[in-house]
């Protein structure tokens, strides 16, 4: 199962890219654990998760070829 | 032949007066029409923050004929603002942003009413100021103000046109818009319930921003405001749009109201006044702050290192005491050059110096006495003008 990841703001600096794909992740909790392992600075970063453009607040099952976006808050003006 | 009559423009648009000609290119749009123009002329929009986002938003709203515009900003124009804050000129450096913005907009469109609020929003003045307007535009540059404005708009049922930028990316959304169906409106806390903790998000001075980016995002805020007022098109209600200036990618996310959000927003005006937004957004940096009087006392004792953390070229330059300059952008790498046991940092408004104070504390801990001048050097100079040569 393939999941598309899109990152925004300073999260792209942490991962070194703004989009990539991951295999074998069943749900958002599993995905976050995997991302934290690959990119430890994400642990101390604030962001919300959206699955197929809908913001989620609890663990959510992922489907093949879905897109998960990680959006941090911006404060600049 | 019609001529402009700059200071006698009639608010009520008639086909034979100058205001009709001024707005002709938008009133001929059938979706907009004369009805749309009348709605704009009778609307009241408050723009909080006349900076990178506020300047372009104000410029287009004034040009479009928003009848009543409020501008809130307590800051003064600095040279580092000019690459993105397009209402100001080099000659405006050191002057009030709210006043200079008002002056600039009054020249652009003398037929509208503009009020400049040269004050910092607090939990005491925010509700009375916002109450007088139909729509609020958030063009601020810090989380404390953003959460305070969001909560005030929730309390007063005012639509909030939100915009924010970081480096090459921007966000735009309309919060707190009550639809006709009576659904609970979405607010900023439905997206991010609580402000980030220290270090979780880079601030603007640290992260930098491409000048044209707030121009694009602020202009989108003006566009969303005009759509809200006229009812044209599909406004960004219950969704947040992100824009990337480097690759032109646009991404829109849907938002929904959450019950838990009610736990975070103050339910009454009194509860709002009791909130400490600065504290919420900067957990422990307030301990560094000293007022002008304490600053003067430390000056007299004479053994403190005083450091200006503004970028090179920022004015006014204080006289009457010795200080060194370490711009915030170079502060971290030069931090070990700070030798004295007592250190006072200052900047224009007291925000960047708080950051510097935190870094000093991270480096030296309790081994140094670290202070940050509250309200910045501009405020201090104003209160101590008698002592200046």
Contacts between the chains, C-beta under 8 A, distances in Angstrom:
chain1	res1	chain2	res2	distance
A	6	B	251	6.9
A	8	B	169	6.1
A	8	B	242	5.8
A	8	B	244	8.0
A	8	B	251	7.7
A	9	B	166	5.1
A	9	B	167	7.3
A	9	B	169	5.6
A	10	B	166	6.8
A	10	B	167	7.6
A	10	B	201	7.1
A	10	B	202	5.6
A	10	B	207	7.1
A	18	B	244	7.7
A	44	B	199	6.8
A	44	B	200	6.3
A	45	B	200	6.1
A	45	B	201	7.7
A	46	B	192	7.2
A	46	B	196	4.3
A	46	B	197	7.7
A	46	B	200	4.3
A	46	B	201	6.0
A	48	B	191	6.1
A	48	B	192	6.7
A	50	B	253	4.8
A	50	B	254	8.0
A	53	B	251	7.7
A	53	B	252	6.7
A	53	B	253	5.3
A	53	B	254	5.8
A	54	B	253	7.2
A	54	B	254	5.1
A	54	B	256	7.9
A	55	B	191	6.7
A	55	B	253	5.9
A	55	B	254	7.0
A	55	B	255	5.8
A	55	B	256	7.2
A	57	B	258	6.5
A	57	B	260	8.0
A	69	B	251	6.7
A	69	B	253	6.6
A	71	B	171	8.0
A	71	B	240	7.7
A	71	B	242	6.8
A	71	B	253	6.7
A	72	B	166	7.9
A	72	B	201	6.2
A	73	B	143	7.2
A	73	B	164	7.6
A	73	B	191	7.8
A	73	B	192	4.8
A	73	B	196	6.0
A	73	B	201	6.0
A	74	B	164	3.8
A	74	B	165	6.0
A	74	B	166	4.2
A	74	B	169	7.1
A	74	B	170	7.2
A	74	B	171	5.4
A	74	B	201	7.8
A	75	B	141	6.4
A	75	B	142	5.5
A	75	B	143	4.9
A	75	B	146	6.4
A	75	B	164	6.0
A	75	B	166	7.4
A	75	B	201	6.6
A	75	B	203	6.6
A	75	B	204	6.8
A	76	B	52	7.5
A	76	B	141	5.7
A	76	B	164	6.1
A	76	B	165	4.4
A	76	B	166	5.0
A	76	B	203	7.7
A	76	B	204	4.0
A	76	B	207	6.7
A	76	B	209	5.5
A	76	B	214	7.5
A	77	B	49	5.4
A	77	B	51	5.2
A	77	B	52	5.4
A	77	B	53	4.3
A	77	B	54	7.1
A	77	B	138	7.8
A	77	B	139	5.0
A	77	B	140	5.5
A	77	B	141	4.0
A	77	B	163	7.1
A	77	B	164	6.3
A	77	B	165	6.5
A	77	B	204	7.5
A	77	B	214	6.4
